[in-house]
Amino acid sequence: MALDTAVPTLAGGGLSRMRALREALAAAAREPATGALAVVRTYAPGTVDAKESALTDRLLAEFRRTTGKRAAVLTLAAPEFAATRSEGVLSVAAPRTGRTLVGVDAFAPGDWLAVRHLS
């Protein structure tokens, strides 16, 4: 799911983004053919509205906890490469430079997301 983050605040359109995210999570939870959901955004984690970022993280963690399905946040155009995990939700920041390759297999028994950054 791609989030339009042209205005990086809840007041600047974030409420409609959160509504769209909730709807996508509900649809993904009902769909047996969906094994994972990734949110793609274009701002580095520190520049997105902190409340919206925390709400996104909480919604994805809740989705993972209640459905057993996998979840990730992919942030594009970050200052540098970074990868973390919180409450089972993967977060990958792909930098502005080089190439970042992402491979996904939502139903793999182990690691389901592979990321490689090429400078």
Backbone torsions as a table, in degrees:
resi	resn	phi	psi	omega
1	MET	NA	125.1	178.0
2	ALA	-93.4	129.9	176.7
3	LEU	-100.8	130.6	176.0
4	ASP	-77.5	107.8	-177.7
5	THR	-111.5	33.9	-179.8
6	ALA	-59.0	-37.7	174.5
7	VAL	-115.5	107.4	-168.2
8	PRO	-83.3	44.8	177.5
9	THR	-138.5	158.1	175.0
10	LEU	-62.7	-42.2	-179.4
11	ALA	-66.6	-28.0	-177.2
12	GLY	-88.0	18.8	179.2
13	GLY	125.3	-0.1	-177.5
14	GLY	-66.2	-28.6	179.4
15	LEU	-64.3	-40.2	177.0
16	SER	-68.3	-33.8	175.7
17	ARG	-64.0	-42.9	-179.2
18	MET	-67.6	-37.5	176.8
19	ARG	-62.6	-45.3	178.6
20	ALA	-62.7	-39.9	178.9
21	LEU	-64.5	-45.2	178.9
22	ARG	-59.9	-41.9	179.4
23	GLU	-65.1	-41.9	179.1
24	ALA	-65.3	-40.3	178.6
25	LEU	-65.2	-41.0	178.7
26	ALA	-64.3	-42.6	178.8
27	ALA	-65.2	-42.5	179.5
28	ALA	-65.7	-34.7	179.1
29	ALA	-65.8	-36.4	-178.8
30	ARG	-79.4	-22.9	-172.8
31	GLU	-88.0	110.6	-178.5
32	PRO	-65.7	-23.8	-180.0
33	ALA	-79.3	-6.2	177.7
34	THR	-96.8	118.3	-179.7
35	GLY	-103.7	-12.6	-177.9
36	ALA	-159.5	160.3	176.8
37	LEU	-137.8	133.9	177.5
38	ALA	-121.0	133.8	173.2
39	VAL	-96.9	128.8	179.5
40	VAL	-114.0	126.4	178.0
41	ARG	-135.8	161.1	-171.3
42	THR	-105.6	8.1	178.7
43	TYR	-112.1	151.5	173.7
44	ALA	-65.9	150.0	-174.8
45	PRO	-52.6	-36.3	-177.6
46	GLY	-75.1	-14.0	-176.5
47	THR	-100.1	-12.7	174.8
48	VAL	-76.6	145.5	177.6
49	ASP	-46.9	127.2	-174.3
50	ALA	-60.2	-38.5	180.0
51	LYS	-67.9	-41.1	178.7
52	GLU	-66.4	-40.9	178.9
53	SER	-62.1	-44.4	179.1
54	ALA	-64.4	-39.9	179.0
55	LEU	-66.7	-41.9	176.7
56	THR	-59.3	-47.7	179.2
57	ASP	-60.1	-42.5	-179.0
58	ARG	-66.2	-42.5	179.3
59	LEU	-63.8	-41.4	179.3
60	LEU	-68.0	-39.7	177.7
61	ALA	-64.2	-40.6	177.8
62	GLU	-65.2	-41.4	176.7
63	PHE	-58.6	-46.8	-179.1
64	ARG	-63.9	-44.3	-177.7
65	ARG	-65.5	-43.0	-173.7
66	THR	-83.6	-25.0	-176.7
67	THR	-107.7	-22.1	-173.4
68	GLY	77.1	1.2	178.6
69	LYS	-84.6	161.4	-174.8
70	ARG	-89.7	156.5	-178.4
71	ALA	-146.5	149.2	179.4
72	ALA	-151.1	156.8	172.2
73	VAL	-120.4	123.3	175.9
74	LEU	-110.0	118.3	-179.8
75	THR	-107.8	121.9	-177.2
76	LEU	-97.1	153.3	176.9
77	ALA	64.8	36.1	176.7
78	ALA	-77.4	159.9	178.6
79	PRO	-63.3	-32.8	-179.8
80	GLU	-152.9	162.8	179.6
81	PHE	-70.9	138.7	175.6
82	ALA	-154.6	149.1	176.0
83	ALA	-143.4	131.1	179.5
84	THR	-140.5	171.3	175.1
85	ARG	-139.9	133.6	176.8
86	SER	-139.1	126.1	-178.5
87	GLU	51.6	35.7	177.7
88	GLY	82.9	-2.8	179.9
89	VAL	-96.7	123.9	178.9
90	LEU	-79.8	144.2	175.7
91	SER	-132.9	121.7	-179.2
92	VAL	-123.8	127.3	175.6
93	ALA	-107.2	117.0	-179.8
94	ALA	-96.9	127.3	-175.3
95	PRO	-74.2	165.3	179.2
96	ARG	-66.4	-28.2	-175.0
97	THR	-102.0	154.5	178.5
98	GLY	74.3	-163.6	178.5
99	ARG	-126.0	141.7	174.6
100	THR	-119.0	119.1	179.5
101	LEU	-97.5	131.6	-179.6
102	VAL	-122.5	125.1	175.8
103	GLY	-115.3	136.0	-174.7
104	VAL	-130.5	132.8	168.8
105	ASP	-136.6	95.0	-172.2
106	ALA	-62.1	-21.0	-176.8
107	PHE	-110.0	13.2	177.9
108	ALA	-64.6	143.1	-178.2
109	PRO	-67.9	-27.2	-179.0
110	GLY	-115.4	-119.4	178.8
111	ASP	-64.0	130.1	-176.8
112	TRP	-110.8	-11.8	-177.1
113	LEU	-130.2	123.2	177.7
114	ALA	-116.1	132.5	-178.5
115	VAL	-129.5	133.7	177.6
116	ARG	-137.2	126.9	178.7
117	HIS	-103.0	128.3	178.4
118	LEU	-111.4	122.1	-178.7
119	SER	-76.5	NA	NA
